[in-house]
Amino acid sequence: MSTEELTRTPWFTAGLRGLGGAGPVLLISRDEVARCLALLDPVAIVREALVDHHAGRTVLPAEAYLRWDNDQGAYTRSIAMPGGVVRDGGPAAYGMKIINASVSNPAAGLERAGGVGLCFDPQTARISAIIEIGLISSVRTAAVSLVGVQAAGHADATCLAVLGCGTQGGTHLFLLADRLPGLRRVALHDAEPAAAAALAERVRRHRPGIEVAVLPDARSALRDAELVVTATTADDGYLPPDWIRPGAAVVNVSLADLTAEALLQAGRLYVDDVELVEQNPRRPLGRLMQQGLVTAPGSTGGGRPIDATIGALAAGAVTAAPPAPTSYTVINPFGMGVLDVALLDAIRRAATGLGLGTEVAL
Ligand SMILES: NC(=O)c1ccc[n+]([C@@H]2O[C@H](COP(=O)([O-])OP(=O)(O)OC[C@H]3O[C@@H](n4cnc5c(N)ncnc54)[C@H](O)[C@@H]3O)[C@@H](O)[C@H]2O)c1
């Protein structure tokens, strides 16, 4: 570049070496994600990543959490969840999920949560793909729940209660209905009766062999349930121990519905990642850990130790004690970015193989 050219060039481009920006990035839409997922087994991918996590073949930094109230005063937030899956002899997968949400979105006709997943090139660290994450997020969360239910010895449940009939409630219901062969009845409850009625209608249409009922309150929905999925946006615990049927399992997806007593009195308590839970005192189980009332697996220093992680159960490193007939099991999946990263990588590969996605040069 001549001196004359340089003086005509703005400072912000003159300083660059001219090697080409962020490079090619593959954009993958929700429809394309769905086409890829149909060819994959997302439950198997999630189970394998849970086992990898147990075996130390993952990198799981703390997540970043940004919250604010929007103009309607609604709880609004962004969570960035990086992770890596580093398998011996296999290709490594690195990436990040960015999932943003506002509780006022459904009233505006939007899904509450949405965002993107990023795949990182293992060699250059460049972003190689940007992928719609809402569908992946609900599939991975339901897959963790299924693996947890199976590994904890509750796969023979015949009656399921779903509290909160939005995205997660719906995805959980249909995955559990497909993979738990004994499931015959479903009880639904939602603070918005129309949401429960709409999900019931989808069950009748798509799974006519399953008996479905809509209940006006959570307690009656739980009465016969051997398996409970909480998928509400409740801020405070309201579900006490005596609402839970003895021998049942509660998958505490929305993390805040169970009271502290219900968490402390669980006969079996399983989590996905002990540190993630402990690092987040905004969630009840994290608060109990920070107060020393719940402690890490194997801990003998007082408090109620967590029995195991879902990954340890899925790996066969810990055998779940049979469900306690007079008590109940709580599975508390905080949500691990490494599971999204494993799915993102599988979807990026599938999309590339199928010629799906739109490549852009940023
Ligand atoms: N643990 C995880 O890995 C994980 C992952 C994703 C989402 N989540 C959580 O799952 C929850 C559900 O997410 P979503 O995307 O399905 O939300 P959503 O907004 O689509 O659905 C939530 C539903 O719960 C209902 N609801 C709210 N409060 C209620 C209450 N007290 N009783 C009964 N129903 C109530 C709402 O009317 C709505 O229909 C959220 O709390 C979210 O943070 C957890």
The ligand as an SDF file (V2000), in Angstrom:
LIG
                    3D

 44 48  0  0  0  0  0  0  0  0999 V2000
  -33.2640  -27.6390   33.1570 N   0  0  0  0  0  0  0  0  0  0  0  0
  -33.0430  -27.3950   31.8880 C   0  0  0  0  0  0  0  0  0  0  0  0
  -32.0970  -27.9060   31.2840 O   0  0  0  0  0  0  0  0  0  0  0  0
  -33.9840  -26.4840   31.1420 C   0  0  0  0  0  0  0  0  0  0  0  0
  -33.8130  -26.2860   29.7670 C   0  0  0  0  0  0  0  0  0  0  0  0
  -34.7130  -25.4790   29.1010 C   0  0  0  0  0  0  0  0  0  0  0  0
  -35.7520  -24.8610   29.7960 C   0  0  0  0  0  0  0  0  0  0  0  0
  -35.8480  -25.0550   31.1360 N   0  0  0  0  0  0  0  0  0  0  0  0
  -36.9300  -24.4370   31.8960 C   0  0  0  0  0  0  0  0  0  0  0  0
  -38.1560  -25.0810   31.5520 O   0  0  0  0  0  0  0  0  0  0  0  0
  -39.2330  -24.1810   31.8180 C   0  0  0  0  0  0  0  0  0  0  0  0
  -40.2360  -24.2230   30.6960 C   0  0  0  0  0  0  0  0  0  0  0  0
  -39.6480  -23.7140   29.5170 O   0  0  0  0  0  0  0  0  0  0  0  0
  -40.5360  -23.5380   28.1870 P   0  0  0  0  0  0  0  0  0  0  0  0
  -39.6050  -23.1010   27.1340 O   0  0  0  0  0  0  0  0  0  0  0  0
  -41.3560  -24.7350   27.9830 O   0  0  0  0  0  0  0  0  0  0  0  0
  -41.4640  -22.3050   28.6210 O   0  0  0  0  0  0  0  0  0  0  0  0
  -42.8990  -21.9390   28.0230 P   0  0  0  0  0  0  0  0  0  0  0  0
  -43.1060  -20.5020   28.3270 O   0  0  0  0  0  0  0  0  0  0  0  0
  -42.9960  -22.4090   26.6210 O   0  0  0  0  0  0  0  0  0  0  0  0
  -43.9100  -22.8320   28.9100 O   0  0  0  0  0  0  0  0  0  0  0  0
  -44.0940  -22.6190   30.2820 C   0  0  0  0  0  0  0  0  0  0  0  0
  -45.5400  -22.9430   30.6140 C   0  0  0  0  0  0  0  0  0  0  0  0
  -45.6680  -22.9830   32.0400 O   0  0  0  0  0  0  0  0  0  0  0  0
  -46.8920  -22.3490   32.3880 C   0  0  0  0  0  0  0  0  0  0  0  0
  -46.7710  -21.9140   33.7760 N   0  0  0  0  0  0  0  0  0  0  0  0
  -46.0460  -20.8780   34.2690 C   0  0  0  0  0  0  0  0  0  0  0  0
  -46.1360  -20.8490   35.6140 N   0  0  0  0  0  0  0  0  0  0  0  0
  -46.9140  -21.8910   35.9840 C   0  0  0  0  0  0  0  0  0  0  0  0
  -47.3300  -22.4220   37.2270 C   0  0  0  0  0  0  0  0  0  0  0  0
  -46.9690  -21.8640   38.3780 N   0  0  0  0  0  0  0  0  0  0  0  0
  -48.1050  -23.5310   37.2300 N   0  0  0  0  0  0  0  0  0  0  0  0
  -48.4850  -24.1320   36.0580 C   0  0  0  0  0  0  0  0  0  0  0  0
  -48.1040  -23.6730   34.8510 N   0  0  0  0  0  0  0  0  0  0  0  0
  -47.3240  -22.5750   34.8060 C   0  0  0  0  0  0  0  0  0  0  0  0
  -47.0600  -21.2410   31.3720 C   0  0  0  0  0  0  0  0  0  0  0  0
  -48.4120  -20.8350   31.2690 O   0  0  0  0  0  0  0  0  0  0  0  0
  -46.5240  -21.9030   30.0950 C   0  0  0  0  0  0  0  0  0  0  0  0
  -47.5520  -22.5390   29.3650 O   0  0  0  0  0  0  0  0  0  0  0  0
  -38.6050  -22.8090   32.0720 C   0  0  0  0  0  0  0  0  0  0  0  0
  -38.5970  -22.5570   33.4530 O   0  0  0  0  0  0  0  0  0  0  0  0
  -37.1740  -22.9820   31.5760 C   0  0  0  0  0  0  0  0  0  0  0  0
  -36.2520  -22.1430   32.2460 O   0  0  0  0  0  0  0  0  0  0  0  0
  -35.0020  -25.8620   31.8170 C   0  0  0  0  0  0  0  0  0  0  0  0
  1  2  1  0
  2  3  2  0
  2  4  1  0
  4  5  1  0
  4 44  2  0
  5  6  2  0
  6  7  1  0
  7  8  2  0
  8  9  1  0
  8 44  1  0
  9 10  1  0
  9 42  1  0
 10 11  1  0
 11 12  1  0
 11 40  1  0
 12 13  1  0
 13 14  1  0
 14 15  2  0
 14 16  1  0
 14 17  1  0
 17 18  1  0
 18 19  2  0
 18 20  1  0
 18 21  1  0
 21 22  1  0
 22 23  1  0
 23 24  1  0
 23 38  1  0
 24 25  1  0
 25 26  1  0
 25 36  1  0
 26 27  1  0
 26 35  1  0
 27 28  2  0
 28 29  1  0
 29 30  1  0
 29 35  2  0
 30 31  1  0
 30 32  2  0
 32 33  1  0
 33 34  2  0
 34 35  1  0
 36 37  1  0
 36 38  1  0
 38 39  1  0
 40 41  1  0
 40 42  1  0
 42 43  1  0
M  CHG  2   8   1  16  -1
M  END
$$$$
